[in-house]
Amino acid sequence: MRELTFFSDFTSLSQKDAGKWVEKCSTLAESALKDSSHEVHVLANVLLLEQYFNTWRQGLQKEGKELAPVVSKTMDLLWDYLFGTKAPSEFENYANCLYACTLEYLVGEELTEEQNVFYQEHFNHIDSQTIPWDVLCLAALLMLELVSIHGGKVEFDELEDYHEVDFMSVGEILNQFNDACVELAGIECPSCFAKDVIKAMDEALTTPLFQSIVSKVQKSFLDAMNAEPQDYEKLREAYRQYAFLPEKLALEFLHY
């Protein structure tokens, strides 16, 4: 087997190697950017998030809905950090409350009084279908990593000792699309038994649809590595138009 790197030609990989690549993609991403700056690490994550949220936005627009404002606000704060106009100390309370609210939705985490006030402001009376909760949680985690790295207040013990930005979001997002591509690419799955589901997910890895998603992920990292600070605004505008899926599949992705 050839050595896998983050920038391996995914379209040329066997199904087995493609599975290994996806399994290791977060570690491969870390290795690929090991000599890059902190800002590049942040930018690579932000470009991924932009494409994911834009995919969700396109799907919602098919139903006449808009992405929840909290998503745009979160992304604006991350870009402000990259532009140097916001320090983590200026969004640490926001990040802590945002992460708590995503955990409340995803796993039933109990909110403090302050977090509940935040929830009422940003999530109450909002259609939960307009919120990509899993990936909003990843965005909140990225913000908390920045807060931790800069010595700010992090209210979650497991996140207090971050020294650098990680790439967990790559694996989380690609695993979600791997699952979705079974349906979106029309892979036959005769039952919900584990062996059939795993077989279908393995087959989805080598479909042109999933391969195109991986290509976009890899391009995000290359763009981040090649960008200078003066390029950030142009990248921001470009990536606000990019999505991981063709527009015609965005609505199906929301409901897969």
N, C-alpha and C positions, 0 to 999 in steps of 0.2 A: 504494500500500500504506500502510495506517495505521501509525503508529509503534508498534513493539512495546515493551512494558514488561514487567517481571516479573509484574505483576498484570493484564496483558491478559486479557480473557475468552477463555480458551483454547477453549471450546466454540464460539465464533463465528468462529474462524479457519479460513481455507481450509486444505486439506492442505499447500499450499506454505508458507503463513505459519506453520502449526503446526511444520513441519520447521525453519524458520528460528528459531522461538522455542526449540525444544529445542536446536538447535545453539548458540544464544547464551545459554542460560539461566543459566550460571554468571556471565557478564558482566552480564546483566540483573539478577541477584541482587545482585551487587556494587554496581551503580548504585542499586538500590532501597534498599540499606542504607548508602549512603555517608555519610549524616548521623547514623547510629545509633551507639551506643556499642560498644566492644569486647565487652562482655558480651552485647549483643544478637546480635552476629555469632556468638559461641560458642553461644548458646542456639539460634539458628536451625539450626545444624549438628547440635546434640545432639538436637533434636526430630525432625529427619530420620532420624538414626541409630536413635532409639528405635522409630520406626514400621517401619523396615526390619527391625530385629532381631525385633520382635514378629511381623511377617509370617512370618519364618523360624521363630520359636518355635511359631506356630500350626501350620505345616506339619509340624514335627517331632512335635508332640503327636499328630497323626493317625497317626503310626507308633509311638507309645509311647516317644518319645525326648525328651530335654531338650536345650536349647541348652547348649553348652559353658560351664562356669563362667567362663572367661576373658572371655567377652563381657559378662556381668553385672558382673564386677569392673572392666572397662574403663569401662563406662558409669557405675558408681558413682564412679569417680575423676573423670570429667568433671563429674558433678553436684556432687561435693565442691568442685571448683574454682569452679563457679558459686555455690555456697553460701558460698564464702569460707573453707571449713574445710581445704582442701588447697592449698598453693602448688605451682607446677610443679616446684620443686626437690625436692619430696617424691615425685614420680612420674617424674622424668627417666630414671632407670635402667630403670624399668618400660617407659616409652614407647620408649626406644631398643631394648630387647630385643624388645618386642612387634612393632615395625616390622620388625626383622631377621627374626623368625620368620615373619611373613607373606610377606616377600620370599623366604625360603627355600622356602616352600611354592609360591608363585606362579611364581618365576623361577629357583629353584635357588641363591639367594644362600648363600654359605658362612658358617657361624656361628662366632663366636669362642667361646672356652671359657665365658665368662660367659653369652653368649647361648644356648649349648647347655644350660647348667644351667637357664636360664629355660625353654627348650623342654621339657626333661625334666619340669619341675615343672608346666607349664601345658598341654602338648600331647601328651606321651607317654601312650600307652594311652587316648587320647581318640578316639572315632570322628570322623574328619575330616569326615564328612557333617553333624555337628552344629555345624560352624564355618562361618559365612558369610565365607570368607577375603577376598574382594575388599573387602567393606565393613568388615570388621575392620581391614583395611589402612588404609582411610580414617579410621577412628577413631584408629588409631595416628598417622597423619599429623597429625590435629588436635591430638593431645597434644603432638607434637613441635613444631608451630607455636607452641603456648603456651610450651613450654620455651624455644624460640628467642627469642620476643618478650620473655620475662623474663630473657634473658641466661644461660640455663642451658647445659648440655653437650648438644650434638647430634652424634652420631657419623656423620652422613651429610652430606657436603660440600654437596650440592644443597639442603639444608634449613637451613643454618646462618644465613642472613640474612633470615629472615622478620621483617617488622615489623607485619604484621596478618594476621588470619585470612582465608583465602580461601574460595571457595564451589565448589571443584572437585567436592565430593561431590554437589552438585545434578545436574550434568551426568552424572557417572558412574552415579548411581542411576537417573536417568530414561532414559539410554541402555540400561541393563540391562532396565528394564521395557518399553521400546519393543520390544526384541528378544523378550522373553518374551510380550508381548501378541499377537504373530503367532500363536502357538499357543494361548494362553489365550483369545483372542477369536475363535478359529476362522477366521483369515484364510487363504485358500488361497494356498499357495506351491508351484507345480508342480515346481520343481527347486531345487537348491542353487546354481545359477548366480547370480552377483552381481546381475544385472539383475532376476531374479525375487525374490531376497531383499530387495533395496532397495525394490522395488515393494510387497512385502508389508509391510515395516516402515513405509513411507509411509502405507499404508492403515490400519495399526494406530493411527497418530497420531490419527485422527478417530473412533475407536471410543469408546463411552461408558466402557469399562473404563479406557483410557489417560487419557481426559479426567478421570475421577474421581481418578486418581493425581496428575495435575498439580494438581487442585483441592486435594488434601490437602497437597501441597508448598507451594502458595501460602498455605494456611491456617497452616501451620507458621511461615512467615515473618511473617505478620500477628500471630500469637499472640506471637512473640518480640518484635516491635516494640512491642506494646501492653502487655507484661508489666513489672511492677515486681519488684524482688528478693523482696518478700514473697509474690509470686505463684508463685515457682519451684517450691515443694514441691507446690502444687496442680497445676501444669502437669505436673510429673514423674509424679504419680499418674495423671493423665488420659492422658498419652501412653504410659504403660505398657500401656494397654488398646487403643490405636489401632494399626491396621495399614494398609498401602497396598492390600491386596487383600481381597476378601470371604473369609471363613474357608474356604469350600468350594473356593477356588482355591489356597490356600496350599500344599497338598501338591504340586499340579501345578507350582507355581512352583519348588519345590525341585528338581524333576527335569526341568524343561523342556529 
